[in-house]
Amino acid sequence: MNENPDTQARQIIDNLTLYYGPKKKFIAICAGTGCRASGSLKVKEALEAELKKQNLSEVDVLATGCLGFCEKGPMLVVHPDKYFYQHVRVEDVPEIISKTVAKGEVISRLLYRHPETKKTLFREEDLPFYKKQLRVVFGQNGMIDPSRIEDYFAINGYQALGKVLAEMTPEGVISEVKKAGLRGRGGGGFHAAVKWEGVRKAKGDPKYVIANGDEGDPGAYMDRSLMEGNPHSVIEGMIIGAYAVGSNQGYIYVRNEYPLAVTHLTKAIADAREMGLLGKNILGTDFSFDIQITKGAGAFVCGESSALFASVEGRAGEPRAKYVHAVEKGLYDKPTVLNNVETWANVPLIINKGADWYNSIGTEGSKGTKIFSLVGKINNTGLIEVPMGTTLYEIIYDMGGGIPNGRKFKAVQTGGPSGGCIPESLLDIPVDFDKLYEVGSMMGSGGMIVMDETSCMVDVARYFLEFLKEESCGKCVPCREGVRRMSDILEDICAGKGREGDVEILEAMGKAIADGSLCALGGSAPNPVLSTIRYFREEYDAHIRDHRCPAGVCKALITYSIDAEKCTGCGVCVKVCATQAITGEKKKAHVIDKDKCTRCGACIQSCKFDAIHVK
Amino acid sequence: MVNMMIDGKKVSAPKGTMLLESIRGAGVSIPTLCAHEAISRSGACRLCVVEIKKGNRTRIVTSCLYGVEEGLIVDTKSERVLNVRRLVMELLLARCPESDVLQKMARDMGVVPQPRYTVDTDKGKCILCRSCVRVCEEVVGVSAIGLFSRGSYKEVGTPYQEKSDVCIGCGACAYVCPTGHIEMISTGDKRKIWGRTFKMQACSKCGKFFAPVDQLKFIGKKTGTSMEELCVCTECR
């Protein structure tokens, strides 16, 4: 018997893994926020009731975190056959239990049908959405109920921590993470191990470890889905990080608008404490570390490190100049490691599978995988995890399934509101930290908003600048006043009041705001404008010079008219028009009064004959 | 001491000091609005930006907050720097068109108002430099005023814009304000500031009204000096 407490720690984890073992027969139903909204919890209850009714109580139902393919929710996977069922309703449940669970038979109407070949596909890995993904971080979501620590043990959870405590020195952990090439997933792409090393060497006590879960980009929900779906992976990563840098106190900063994430993290921290994985003398070793949750009030700027520290300390979330780095003076002016939620979730993987394995995935400068949220004008809305270096084309067309309604792709906005819009001509670029920056955008935390020919790029820039104007903290002049003025000018252009020279003014302002702002919010705020000017200048010119919105979006610049040849005079549009702008005799072509028309689009939606045009 | 190059001139400066001091020490003028010797620095106005070069890397930093470093090459008038300063001035002129301080500063810098901006009419002369808030907190020690709201809605004022119970009417905020936004009216035995009227104390020797009674009480409480002693104005002391 080995008396060394560090080796004993590992034995404890090994026993837990063995005891809870890998599950075989179970149903994993997505209970992430998206699927909950489409009724997955009712399906889950029905599954449990039906299993009991059919005397199959030994089959476990896992209410998992997000499974990624949000477009098809509520969805579930029946193990061990791994049949993937989409759009599952409560009425489907008895059949799922009696056929698939009891007899292993597949129900084809619930299967995914390939949009082109029309063939039904059985398993997750057969679906084009999942096929090219490499879901090493996010894929674990489908194997666990995030509210049960046992499930995490069952998939080798906390094995990395056991290994670290038993075999590795803090310096060894840092050098492993360095060798892996892990870069921060929150936006900056800074090398995680460099930060860790900085904090390890920094003078000052205590030292802090923080997970940044202040995901605030419109349309992005990667971090939320990790905190909701696999909270222990984040916690395990943080414990390992704390061990490496010599910290005893950690914080998870999560916004209060993520109630499910808060609930699951709270439960996970309590469970980990109870199992001796957090708190004093972790698993009987000399190492002590605990985590506290800090709930943010939802300001976008609080994702910026120094604003986040201010918020955790209880002050207004305003950034400060970072000429002295957080690794020396961070939270409470003490050495602090701040990494994004996804970065932390990568750490146990690196320890378990080794730096060489991790290093073999990705591009030269960006290693590992990255989770992206794919939203906007795209067929397969959802979360994907791909190796760094996957092209935008593969993401949008292979996994995303292309653009709905046969429309043409126009641009993809990456990196959240302050990222840039990338045009079709650049779809072949491999997605990594450096390449995205090169083309005038950025990785950000991994939001991707797809736009098609019905998206007006000036309007898109206007929307994002409006968002950033509202989210600017107001501390420094270029961001507070400058973003507001840029937003005003864009507002004018979209309203048909653009002036010759506006584009040049926007460009000059954009450069000076990026140079002169105090933090990265102002520093990147002009990106949506600068990148749309760079790639879609002709749309700006059409708005300003020709008073025309080519995409038909900006209401002041478009008119609605009825094609007399296509109009059957059915009168449906007359009924839906709120301003009585449409008139005409029954069965004869109708007309729109341009002065009364508010260009709300209701008539277009209602017309079955495609007779209403926007110009 | 560290050695640097500022606008092509060799300059040495004591470790731990800020670039702004070295630049001014070297006889180079640099505009600022929010750096005041009595209070801590925030880097809010961005007028004091300079371009620094370390190795191959150049970047824009606020000289009021950037500590001196050995071998730093500083350019206080590069094109990027001037563009930032011009933008800041244009933006402030549009925010506070009535401010004579800003107008003079803009003239000195050769900046004219940007006609594309619609000028504000509701911001007064406040540029949100936060000097008033800092002096109230750091020097006076009462925190009667603060910043509220976010972004372009941000304002300085008392909590909920109600009369403040803790304000002592000392007027430090008005003295430190670079643009004269904060209104303080002292007439005879009364002083009006932040919506409150304070009773002024007459000097027990010369009879001149010289400070709000609340301020003297506050000082008495803090320092243990008797009111009798405090009621003599500085000139008669």
Interface residues (C-beta under 8 A of the other chain):
Chain A: A299 A316 R320 A321 Y323 K469 E470 E471 S472 C473 G474 K475 C476 V477 P478 R480 E481 G482 R484 R485 D488 I489 R499 G501 D502 I505 A508 M509 K511 A512 I513 D515 G516 S517 L518
Chain B: S42 G43 A44 C45 R46 V49 I60 V61 T62 L65 Y66 G67 R80 N83 V84 R86 L87 V88 L91 L92 A94 R95 Q114 R116 Y117 T118 I127 L128 R130 L147 S149 R150 G151 S152 Y153 K154
